[in-house]
């Protein structure tokens, strides 16, 4: 989920909004989150979509996503320095979501 923050909103039928942050690579950018074939979206039934809504709205997930965005927002402007190194290390230590 942290690899592309735009996939889940698209899956849930929401219009993803771009985040003002450093994305790290083009696969993390909004264009890739929007470029999902409809056939793949249609594989999710209502029960699966409800599960995804519950997960994405869970407080621990919301906290991790918000911290990810905050770190990557700072990475837009922080030049190579001990601060940038610390931010990158923290970003890599954020638990990814494995279900």
C-alpha positions, 0 to 999 in steps of 0.5 A, spaced: 500 500 500 505 504 501 508 503 494 503 507 491 498 510 495 493 511 489 491 504 488 486 503 494 482 509 493 481 507 486 479 500 487 474 503 492 471 508 487 474 514 490 478 519 486 485 519 488 488 526 490 495 527 488 500 528 494 505 533 495 511 528 496 517 525 493 515 519 490 521 515 489 520 512 483 515 513 477 511 506 479 509 510 486 506 516 482 498 517 481 498 515 474 500 508 475 495 508 481 490 510 476 492 506 470 488 499 473 484 495 468 477 495 469 477 488 469 481 487 475 477 492 479 471 488 477 474 482 480 473 485 487 466 483 490 462 487 495 465 483 501 472 484 499 471 491 498 468 492 505 474 488 507 479 493 504 475 499 507 476 497 514 483 496 513 485 502 510 481 506 515 484 502 521 487 507 526 494 504 525 494 504 517 492 511 517 497 513 522 503 509 518 500 512 511 500 519 514 507 518 517 509 516 510 506 522 507 510 526 512 516 523 511 516 523 503 513 531 503 520 533 507 524 529 502 522 533 496 526 539 499 531 536 504 538 535 501 543 530 502 544 531 509 544 527 516 537 529 516 535 526 509 539 520 511 534 519 518 528 520 514 530 515 508 532 510 514 525 511 517 521 511 511 524 504 510 523 502 517 515 503 516 512 497 516 509 495 510 502 492 509 502 484 508 495 481 509 
